[in-house]
Amino acid sequence: MSTTVSGVPDDHLLEEFREEVATFIAQAITSGDACPSFGAILPPSLHMKAMHWQRFCFEHGRAGVHWPREYGGMGLTTDHNVVWHEECAAAEVAPYLNLQGLVLAGEAIMRSGTERQRETFLRPTLRNDILWCQLFSEPSAGSDLAGLQSSAVLDGDHFILNGQKVWSSNAQLAQFGILMARTDAELPKHKGITFFLLDMALAGVEVRPIKQMTGESEFCEVFFSDVIVPSDAVLGEVNGGWAVAMAVLQDERGGAGASGVISLRRRLEHMIQGAGEVSPLQVDGLIEILNRGKALQSLMERRGGDPHIAPIAKLMNSELSYDEAQLDASLHGAHSMLTSASIQALLYSPGMRIAGGSSEIQRNIIGERLLGLPREPRIATD
């Protein structure tokens, strides 16, 4: 097994690790254990396959590349994790069960969880005993996350949770969810919010799948009616959930890099192979999208650890995916509106400009927080 030299990854050892990973993935594809890649959101149709793949990786010591060994991980570095993602992208297999569990919940628990919470959740998450969903957005507080109204009122040694969430992917399949709820209505907007690790089996939790125009139901509405939530479900400090959530959103929005460009290059190759005659204008479009993908890759490689990069990467990735789907449909012409694979991407792509924070909100964040431009006028709600 590849290691590091003085805590710093050695290029030669990283290449050895890459060879090991490539061999492992190739054998898993041959044996039928690997799950096809599916992007950031696990489609319900691949649920069982992805669960099997996550357990297979865990049992073969390949889950949680950079997670500590005491929680079931490989104990390697984030550079090793990048290699894992690159090789998965090259082989077109999923790097993990789902983003919400292995990136958002897992990283948040490692950062902010108690030792008991780490022991309770991390290894079962890697082993796929727990599938996670994200319970942030609300009907009246999507991009304005601080405006959420779901409440969790402290009552003795537990909280009473009421409210509604929406656009929660995989909620109909999840055992736990990462949840934000208002625990003090008297504090300012960004305060008085607490971050919970919510057991989806608690009485009073109701999940309603939403049928999308793709025909699938990846997203759900979730309703809470007097749900009794134990105090040990709080992640971080009571009323300190905003800081926990912002770190989670950076993980979500900054999740682009070399593996994304590898996937993009493959998708463009598939586009060309599946299309008929390609016009010079369409060739220009393919080159433009590939160059934008390379620019995103370069940004993440140079500044990927910088939290300021997250909204830029999210915006670039969302708009790139949308334009890619439009071009793919153009290449296939009228056929793309019938039964070709491009129709799914075409119908799905607008949602990616909203999920994880809309493109408009990302532009506001970049302008106001990074460039120091005047804040957008706020409409009084009182």
C-alpha positions in Angstrom: 0.0 0.0 0.0 1.3 3.4 -0.9 2.3 5.7 1.9 3.8 9.2 2.3 7.3 10.5 3.0 7.5 12.7 6.1 3.7 13.3 5.7 4.1 14.7 2.2 2.9 12.6 -0.8 5.7 11.4 -2.9 5.1 11.6 -6.7 6.5 8.1 -7.3 4.3 6.7 -4.5 1.3 8.5 -5.8 1.8 6.8 -9.2 2.1 3.4 -7.5 -1.2 4.2 -5.8 -2.7 5.2 -9.1 -1.7 1.8 -10.6 -3.2 0.0 -7.7 -6.4 1.9 -7.9 -6.7 1.4 -11.7 -6.2 -2.3 -11.3 -8.7 -2.6 -8.5 -11.4 -0.7 -10.5 -10.7 -2.7 -13.7 -11.2 -5.9 -11.8 -14.3 -4.6 -10.1 -15.8 -3.7 -13.6 -14.9 -7.2 -14.9 -16.6 -8.8 -11.9 -19.7 -6.6 -12.2 -19.2 -5.1 -8.7 -18.5 -1.5 -9.8 -21.3 1.1 -10.1 -21.5 3.3 -13.2 -20.8 7.0 -12.6 -23.8 9.2 -12.0 -22.6 12.6 -10.9 -23.5 14.4 -7.7 -26.9 12.9 -7.1 -27.6 9.2 -6.8 -30.5 8.2 -9.1 -32.9 5.9 -7.3 -32.5 3.4 -10.2 -28.9 2.9 -9.2 -29.5 2.8 -5.4 -28.9 -0.9 -4.9 -25.9 -1.0 -7.3 -24.3 2.0 -5.6 -24.9 0.5 -2.1 -23.2 -2.7 -3.3 -20.2 -0.8 -4.7 -19.7 1.2 -1.5 -19.7 -2.0 0.6 -17.4 -3.7 -1.9 -14.9 -0.9 -1.7 -15.1 -0.9 2.1 -14.5 -4.7 2.4 -11.5 -4.4 0.1 -10.0 -1.5 2.0 -10.7 1.1 -0.6 -13.3 3.3 1.0 -12.6 6.7 2.6 -9.1 7.2 1.0 -8.2 10.2 3.2 -10.4 9.3 6.2 -8.6 8.2 9.4 -8.0 4.5 9.8 -9.8 4.4 13.1 -13.0 5.3 11.3 -12.6 2.7 8.6 -10.7 4.9 6.1 -7.4 4.3 4.4 -5.6 7.0 6.4 -3.9 8.5 3.3 -3.8 12.1 2.0 -6.2 14.3 0.0 -3.8 13.9 -2.9 -4.4 10.2 -2.8 -8.1 10.9 -2.8 -7.7 13.1 -5.9 -6.0 10.1 -7.6 -9.0 7.8 -6.6 -11.5 10.3 -8.1 -9.4 10.7 -11.3 -9.2 6.9 -11.9 -12.9 6.5 -11.1 -13.7 9.2 -13.7 -11.4 7.6 -16.3 -13.2 4.3 -15.8 -16.6 5.9 -15.6 -17.5 4.4 -12.2 -18.9 6.2 -9.2 -16.2 7.3 -6.6 -18.6 6.7 -3.7 -22.2 6.0 -2.7 -23.4 9.6 -2.6 -22.1 13.1 -2.2 -24.4 13.9 0.7 -23.0 11.1 2.9 -19.3 10.6 1.9 -18.5 14.3 1.4 -21.0 16.5 3.1 -22.1 14.6 6.2 -18.8 12.7 6.6 -16.5 15.7 6.4 -18.8 17.7 8.7 -18.8 15.0 11.3 -15.0 14.8 11.2 -14.7 18.5 11.5 -17.4 19.3 14.1 -18.5 16.1 15.6 -17.9 14.7 19.1 -15.9 11.6 19.4 -19.1 9.6 20.1 -20.6 11.0 16.9 -17.5 10.1 14.9 -17.6 6.6 16.2 -21.4 6.3 15.7 -21.5 7.6 12.1 -18.3 7.5 10.2 -17.5 3.8 9.9 -21.2 2.9 9.2 -21.3 5.6 6.5 -18.2 4.2 4.8 -19.6 0.7 5.1 -23.0 1.9 3.6 -25.0 1.0 6.7 -26.1 4.7 6.5 -27.3 6.5 3.5 -27.5 10.3 4.0 -29.7 13.1 2.6 -29.4 16.9 2.9 -32.2 18.8 4.6 -31.4 22.5 4.0 -33.6 24.1 1.4 -37.2 25.2 2.2 -40.1 26.4 -0.1 -39.4 30.0 1.1 -35.7 29.6 1.8 -33.9 28.0 -1.1 -31.0 30.2 -2.1 -31.6 32.4 1.0 -30.7 29.6 3.4 -30.5 31.9 6.4 -34.2 32.6 6.0 -35.2 29.1 6.9 -38.3 28.7 9.1 -38.2 25.0 10.3 -38.0 25.2 14.1 -36.4 23.0 16.7 -37.5 24.1 20.2 -35.6 22.8 23.2 -37.8 20.9 25.6 -35.9 19.3 28.4 -33.3 16.9 27.0 -34.7 17.0 23.4 -35.9 19.3 20.7 -39.3 19.4 19.1 -38.9 19.8 15.3 -41.6 21.2 13.0 -41.4 22.5 9.4 -40.7 21.5 5.9 -37.7 20.9 3.6 -37.7 20.5 -0.2 -35.3 19.3 -3.0 -33.8 16.7 -0.7 -32.2 14.1 -2.9 -32.4 10.5 -1.8 -34.5 11.4 1.2 -36.9 8.5 0.4 -34.0 6.1 0.8 -31.9 7.7 3.5 -31.5 6.6 7.1 -30.1 9.9 8.3 -30.1 13.5 7.1 -28.0 16.6 7.8 -30.6 19.2 8.9 -30.6 22.9 9.7 -33.3 24.3 11.9 -34.0 27.5 13.8 -33.5 27.1 17.5 -33.7 30.7 18.6 -36.1 33.0 16.7 -35.0 36.0 18.7 -31.4 36.0 17.4 -30.3 37.7 14.1 -31.0 35.9 10.8 -27.7 34.0 10.5 -27.6 33.1 14.1 -30.1 31.0 16.1 -29.7 28.1 13.7 -28.5 24.7 14.8 -27.2 21.8 12.7 -28.6 18.3 13.4 -27.9 14.7 12.4 -31.5 13.6 12.0 -32.7 10.0 12.2 -35.2 9.8 9.3 -37.0 7.0 11.1 -38.2 9.2 13.9 -42.0 9.6 14.4 -43.3 12.7 12.6 -40.9 12.6 9.7 -42.8 12.3 6.4 -41.0 12.0 3.0 -42.8 12.7 -0.3 -40.9 12.1 -3.5 -41.2 14.7 -6.3 -41.6 13.5 -9.8 -39.3 15.4 -12.2 -39.7 16.1 -15.9 -37.1 13.4 -16.5 -39.6 10.9 -15.1 -37.5 10.1 -12.1 -37.9 11.1 -8.4 -34.5 11.9 -7.2 -35.7 14.8 -5.0 -38.3 14.9 -2.2 -40.3 17.1 0.1 -39.8 16.3 3.8 -42.3 17.3 6.5 -41.7 17.4 10.3 -44.6 17.3 12.7 -43.6 17.5 16.4 -40.6 15.3 15.8 -38.7 14.5 19.1 -35.0 15.0 18.3 -32.5 14.0 21.0 -30.0 16.6 22.1 -27.0 14.4 21.1 -28.2 14.8 17.5 -26.7 18.4 17.5 -23.6 18.7 15.4 -21.4 21.5 16.8 -22.9 24.1 19.1 -26.6 24.9 19.6 -27.3 28.1 17.7 -23.9 27.7 16.0 -25.1 25.7 13.0 -24.5 28.4 10.4 -20.7 28.0 10.6 -21.0 24.2 10.3 -23.3 24.6 7.3 -21.1 27.1 5.5 -18.2 24.6 5.6 -20.6 21.9 4.2 -21.6 24.2 1.4 -18.0 24.8 0.5 -17.5 21.1 0.2 -20.5 20.8 -2.0 -19.7 23.8 -4.2 -16.0 23.2 -4.5 -16.3 19.6 -5.5 -14.8 20.0 -9.0 -11.3 19.3 -10.3 -9.3 17.1 -12.6 -11.8 14.2 -12.3 -14.5 16.5 -13.6 -12.5 17.4 -16.6 -11.7 13.7 -17.3 -15.5 13.0 -17.2 -16.1 16.1 -19.4 -13.6 14.9 -22.0 -15.2 11.5 -22.2 -18.7 13.0 -22.5 -17.5 15.2 -25.4 -16.0 12.2 -27.1 -19.3 10.3 -26.7 -21.1 13.4 -28.2 -19.0 13.3 -31.3 -19.3 9.6 -31.7 -23.0 9.6 -31.4 -23.6 12.6 -33.7 -23.7 12.7 -37.4 -21.9 15.3 -39.4 -20.5 18.1 -37.1 -20.6 21.6 -38.4 -17.7 24.1 -37.9 -19.9 26.0 -35.5 -20.5 22.9 -33.4 -16.8 22.1 -33.5 -16.2 25.6 -32.0 -18.7 24.8 -29.3 -17.0 21.5 -28.4 -13.6 23.3 -28.2 -15.1 26.1 -26.1 -16.6 23.7 -23.6 -13.5 21.6 -23.3 -11.4 24.8 -22.7 -13.8 26.0 -20.0 -13.4 22.6 -18.4 -9.7 22.8 -18.5 -9.9 26.3 -17.0 -12.0 24.9 -14.1 -9.5 22.1 -13.6 -6.6 24.6 -13.5 -8.5 26.7 -11.0 -9.1 23.8 -8.7 -5.6 22.4 -8.9 -4.0 25.8 -8.0 -6.6 27.1 -5.5 -8.8 24.2 -4.7 -8.2 24.5 -0.9 -9.1 28.2 -0.9 -12.7 28.6 0.5 -13.1 31.7 -1.7 -13.0 29.4 -4.8 -16.1 27.4 -3.9 -18.7 29.8 -5.4 -16.6 30.4 -8.5 -16.2 26.6 -9.0 -19.9 26.0 -8.5 -20.9 28.7 -11.0 -18.4 27.5 -13.6 -19.4 23.9 -13.2 -23.2 24.6 -13.3 -23.0 26.8 -16.4 -20.6 24.4 -18.1 -23.0 21.4 -17.5 -26.0 23.4 -18.9 -24.1 24.6 -22.0 -22.8 21.0 -22.6 -26.3 19.6 -22.5 -27.5 22.3 -25.0 -24.7 21.5 -27.4 -25.3 17.7 -27.1 -28.9 18.2 -28.0 -27.8 20.4 -31.0 -25.4 17.7 -32.2 -28.2 15.1 -32.2 -30.8 17.4 -33.7 -34.5 16.4 -33.6 -33.5 12.9 -32.4 -32.3 14.4 -29.1 -36.0 15.1 -28.3 -37.0 11.5 -28.7 -35.2 8.6 -27.1 -31.5 9.5 -27.2 -29.4 9.7 -24.1 -29.0 13.4 -24.6 -32.6 14.1 -23.7 -32.0 13.2 -20.0 -29.1 15.6 -19.7 -31.1 18.3 -21.5 -34.0 18.0 -19.1 -31.8 17.6 -16.1 -29.3 20.4 -16.7 -31.4 23.5 -15.7 -31.8 22.1 -12.2 -28.0 22.1 -11.7 -28.1 25.9 -12.1 -30.3 25.9 -8.9 -29.1 23.0 -6.8 -26.4 23.7 -4.3 -27.1 27.5 -4.5 -28.4 29.1 -7.7 -26.1 30.7 -10.3 -27.6 34.1 -9.5 -26.7 33.6 -5.8 -23.2 32.5 -6.7 -22.7 35.7 -8.8 -23.9 37.8 -5.8 -21.4 36.0 -3.5 -18.6 36.5 -5.9 -19.4 40.2 -6.5 -20.1 41.1 -2.9 -17.7 38.9 -0.9 -14.8 38.5 -3.3 -14.8 41.6 -5.4 -16.2 44.0 -2.7 -19.0 45.3 -4.9 -22.1 47.0 -3.2 -24.5 44.6 -1.8 -27.7 43.8 -3.7 -30.7 45.8 -2.2 -32.7 43.8 0.3 -36.5 43.9 0.3 -37.9 44.3 3.8 -40.2 41.5 4.8 -41.6 43.0 8.0 
